[in-house]
């Protein structure tokens, strides 16, 4: 399968981010790397359908995401409660991620609905615009925006970070109670 | 059935008390600092993988698939 040098370089350059996306999606490094491998095989076999001058990363992310979705649906038939299973597999294999400090964050991320999780990662970590993320997920820009917002809110709840704590609600409460008492 | 009534009343009282204690809390909207902190953590987790670069497995795969034309 002949590839232009520039195309080959673009594919190679996208691999690290593609892996990070795949790990975030399926929560397991081995499965994620298989997903990346299958994505690269498909992409290179269909490299002629890549339009030069467009975003190679976005093209590869779309292939990976669609492949993951079809695999995910297959697994859903096999495994009951896929979200729960995803979260459980994270808890049982924390060492797979190397850094323990991200464990709590990953566990919270794993509890998000998959459409919210992918939207948050594409926009918040992969660096895609809302428009690019909408193209990758095959949905409207407004849908991506609301998914990202819901994902952030839920993540904050799961990690017990909220503005009330940050701004010292206890002082406010005390002040209000003191005023009310007099 | 008899136990439900007092529980319901208690919950109502607690809700009312909570509301009066926290007049400035808006649970639906995240503070900008909270969003920034979540974003930092998300990117740190993601970049941890990105910084691992391209594993040999994938550079070899790409070279192998691409190299077929040169071999002929």
Interface residues (C-beta under 8 A of the other chain):
Chain A: X1 X2 X3 X8 X11 X12 X15 X16 X17 X19 X20 X23 X24 X33 X36 X37 X40 X41 X44 X97 X98 X99 X102 X105 X106 X109 X120 X121 X124 X125 X126 X152 X153 X155 X156 X159 X161 X162 X163 X164 X166 X167 X169 X172 X173 X176 X177 X180
Chain B: X20 X21 X22 X23 X24 X25 X26 X27 X28 X30 X31 X33 X34 X35 X37 X38 X39 X41 X42 X43 X44 X45 X46 X47 X48 X49 X50 X51 X52 X53 X54 X55 X57 X58 X59 X61 X62 X65 X66 X68 X69
